Amino acid sequence: MQHRTLGSQGLTVSAIGYGSMGLTMAYGPGDEQEGIAAIRHAHDLGVTFFDTAELYGFGTGSNEILVGKAVKDFRDEVVLATKFGFDLSVPREQLGRALNSRPDNIRKVTDNSLRYLGVDHIDVLYQHRVDPDVPIEDVAGTVKELIDAGKVKYFGLSEAGPQTIRKAHAVQPVSVLQTEYSLFERDVEQLFPVLDELGIGFVAYSPLGRGFITGTAKPAGEYDATDMRNIDPRWQPGNFEKNVDAVNRLSDLAAAQGITVSQLALAWLLTRGEHIVPIPGTRSPRRAEENTRAADITLSEADLAAIDEILPRGGFGARYAQMPTWI
Ligand SMILES: NC(=O)c1ccc[n+]([C@@H]2O[C@H](COP(=O)([O-])OP(=O)(O)OC[C@H]3O[C@@H](n4cnc5c(N)ncnc54)[C@H](OP(=O)(O)O)[C@@H]3O)[C@@H](O)[C@H]2O)c1
């Protein structure tokens, strides 16, 4: 497994990481034992970067507890990333919309995350969403305190825009920005010049387009009732058929190389810059292996040109029903 350096503070991780969100939310029910097995199998294959968040446990810590259990025997070999920034006291249907990055909440969430993960420090602490009610300097200053106290090693932002990144970076150097990036989502490329200028790494979340770029997408309504893809614009009639057509064409291209479309999608992301690390999520050890092995695939110029012809500007349909804005 190759490694990549994110930012200028010494954060080094496997070229492909692992995202744990789907183990407890977003894509229907998960199975704890399978989730633990997926994480451990990814680690066996060289993955050293595991991503979780307070939000994924709906305030119970369930996702972080699961990740902590899975990595307990090799915690010192891996980089654990988690996130703060929501008000989880609101009703469940509003979760993910109410923000809270006030310093007291950041400190409380960090202490909870340390306890849930069962660790004495968090490697990467992200602000999950920019909170317009709290100056980013106060957020960065609070994370700086946590770094000085030894509770956190590196600072990350998620879904932040250029001004926020600059202001945060001036208070506490930001090692990594995490935002959605895949063959379906290319808008974020406009942020890359700022990241290059400031020496900040990039983590590509939902790198498989929430599972669409795997060849397994079903029409909205055919998923479990709790699955967010039922309301995802890319799955709605009109967009769905166009996205299926594009993924079928990408699958043919992948098959001609003897790889899967998921691997093609991840290998493509790795070609987009040395500062980029995708974190695909899966509840299955077998699919974790498929995704991880994409780190060994080299795409030719001809492959890249063919991919560009199929999806020159991303997929069809917005990436969220209620879009986060980069502020
Ligand atoms: N910062 C943020 O706001 C934010 C937002 C979203 C996600 N994230 C992070 O990014 C991580 C990854 O994103 P994501 O989970 O949303 O989307 P993703 O990685 O693009 O796709 C995950 C979906 O694809 C399926 N899948 C994965 N590998 C597959 C394969 N090889 N073949 C077929 N199906 C496959 C999974 O199903 P199975 O489980 O059934 O395999 C799951 O439904 C998350 O886990 C989370 O850590 C961060």
The ligand as an SDF file (V2000), in Angstrom:
LIG
                    3D

 48 52  0  0  0  0  0  0  0  0999 V2000
  -17.6210   14.9620    5.8520 N   0  0  0  0  0  0  0  0  0  0  0  0
  -18.8400   14.6270    5.5030 C   0  0  0  0  0  0  0  0  0  0  0  0
  -19.7750   15.4160    5.5790 O   0  0  0  0  0  0  0  0  0  0  0  0
  -19.1010   13.2460    4.9680 C   0  0  0  0  0  0  0  0  0  0  0  0
  -20.2980   12.9730    4.2740 C   0  0  0  0  0  0  0  0  0  0  0  0
  -20.4770   11.6920    3.7650 C   0  0  0  0  0  0  0  0  0  0  0  0
  -19.5160   10.7000    3.9690 C   0  0  0  0  0  0  0  0  0  0  0  0
  -18.3850   10.9970    4.6720 N   0  0  0  0  0  0  0  0  0  0  0  0
  -17.3370    9.9680    4.9080 C   0  0  0  0  0  0  0  0  0  0  0  0
  -16.9740    9.3640    3.6740 O   0  0  0  0  0  0  0  0  0  0  0  0
  -17.1180    7.9540    3.7740 C   0  0  0  0  0  0  0  0  0  0  0  0
  -17.4630    7.3440    2.4370 C   0  0  0  0  0  0  0  0  0  0  0  0
  -18.6030    7.9520    1.8820 O   0  0  0  0  0  0  0  0  0  0  0  0
  -20.0070    7.2050    1.7330 P   0  0  0  0  0  0  0  0  0  0  0  0
  -20.0310    6.0110    2.6130 O   0  0  0  0  0  0  0  0  0  0  0  0
  -21.0270    8.2560    1.8720 O   0  0  0  0  0  0  0  0  0  0  0  0
  -20.0760    6.8080    0.1990 O   0  0  0  0  0  0  0  0  0  0  0  0
  -19.2450    5.9020   -0.8010 P   0  0  0  0  0  0  0  0  0  0  0  0
  -18.0070    5.4130   -0.1740 O   0  0  0  0  0  0  0  0  0  0  0  0
  -19.1850    6.6770   -2.0580 O   0  0  0  0  0  0  0  0  0  0  0  0
  -20.2640    4.7050   -1.0440 O   0  0  0  0  0  0  0  0  0  0  0  0
  -20.7260    3.8800   -0.0060 C   0  0  0  0  0  0  0  0  0  0  0  0
  -21.7990    2.9490   -0.5600 C   0  0  0  0  0  0  0  0  0  0  0  0
  -21.2510    2.1610   -1.6170 O   0  0  0  0  0  0  0  0  0  0  0  0
  -21.4070    0.7850   -1.3460 C   0  0  0  0  0  0  0  0  0  0  0  0
  -20.1370    0.1570   -1.7640 N   0  0  0  0  0  0  0  0  0  0  0  0
  -18.8910    0.4620   -1.3120 C   0  0  0  0  0  0  0  0  0  0  0  0
  -17.9700   -0.2580   -1.9560 N   0  0  0  0  0  0  0  0  0  0  0  0
  -18.6270   -1.0190   -2.8550 C   0  0  0  0  0  0  0  0  0  0  0  0
  -18.2180   -1.9550   -3.8350 C   0  0  0  0  0  0  0  0  0  0  0  0
  -16.9410   -2.2330   -4.0230 N   0  0  0  0  0  0  0  0  0  0  0  0
  -19.1910   -2.5710   -4.5820 N   0  0  0  0  0  0  0  0  0  0  0  0
  -20.4910   -2.2730   -4.4100 C   0  0  0  0  0  0  0  0  0  0  0  0
  -20.9470   -1.3890   -3.4930 N   0  0  0  0  0  0  0  0  0  0  0  0
  -20.0240   -0.7610   -2.7210 C   0  0  0  0  0  0  0  0  0  0  0  0
  -21.6670    0.6750    0.1230 C   0  0  0  0  0  0  0  0  0  0  0  0
  -22.5480   -0.3900    0.3730 O   0  0  0  0  0  0  0  0  0  0  0  0
  -22.1210   -1.6290    1.3230 P   0  0  0  0  0  0  0  0  0  0  0  0
  -21.8950   -1.0780    2.6730 O   0  0  0  0  0  0  0  0  0  0  0  0
  -23.3090   -2.5200    1.2470 O   0  0  0  0  0  0  0  0  0  0  0  0
  -20.8900   -2.2010    0.6870 O   0  0  0  0  0  0  0  0  0  0  0  0
  -22.3570    2.0060    0.4380 C   0  0  0  0  0  0  0  0  0  0  0  0
  -23.7420    1.8950    0.2060 O   0  0  0  0  0  0  0  0  0  0  0  0
  -18.2120    7.7920    4.8450 C   0  0  0  0  0  0  0  0  0  0  0  0
  -18.2360    6.4880    5.3740 O   0  0  0  0  0  0  0  0  0  0  0  0
  -17.8240    8.8570    5.8300 C   0  0  0  0  0  0  0  0  0  0  0  0
  -16.7660    8.3960    6.6560 O   0  0  0  0  0  0  0  0  0  0  0  0
  -18.1660   12.2490    5.1520 C   0  0  0  0  0  0  0  0  0  0  0  0
  1  2  1  0
  2  3  2  0
  2  4  1  0
  4  5  1  0
  4 48  2  0
  5  6  2  0
  6  7  1  0
  7  8  2  0
  8  9  1  0
  8 48  1  0
  9 10  1  0
  9 46  1  0
 10 11  1  0
 11 12  1  0
 11 44  1  0
 12 13  1  0
 13 14  1  0
 14 15  2  0
 14 16  1  0
 14 17  1  0
 17 18  1  0
 18 19  2  0
 18 20  1  0
 18 21  1  0
 21 22  1  0
 22 23  1  0
 23 24  1  0
 23 42  1  0
 24 25  1  0
 25 26  1  0
 25 36  1  0
 26 27  1  0
 26 35  1  0
 27 28  2  0
 28 29  1  0
 29 30  1  0
 29 35  2  0
 30 31  1  0
 30 32  2  0
 32 33  1  0
 33 34  2  0
 34 35  1  0
 36 37  1  0
 36 42  1  0
 37 38  1  0
 38 39  2  0
 38 40  1  0
 38 41  1  0
 42 43  1  0
 44 45  1  0
 44 46  1  0
 46 47  1  0
M  CHG  2   8   1  16  -1
M  END
$$$$
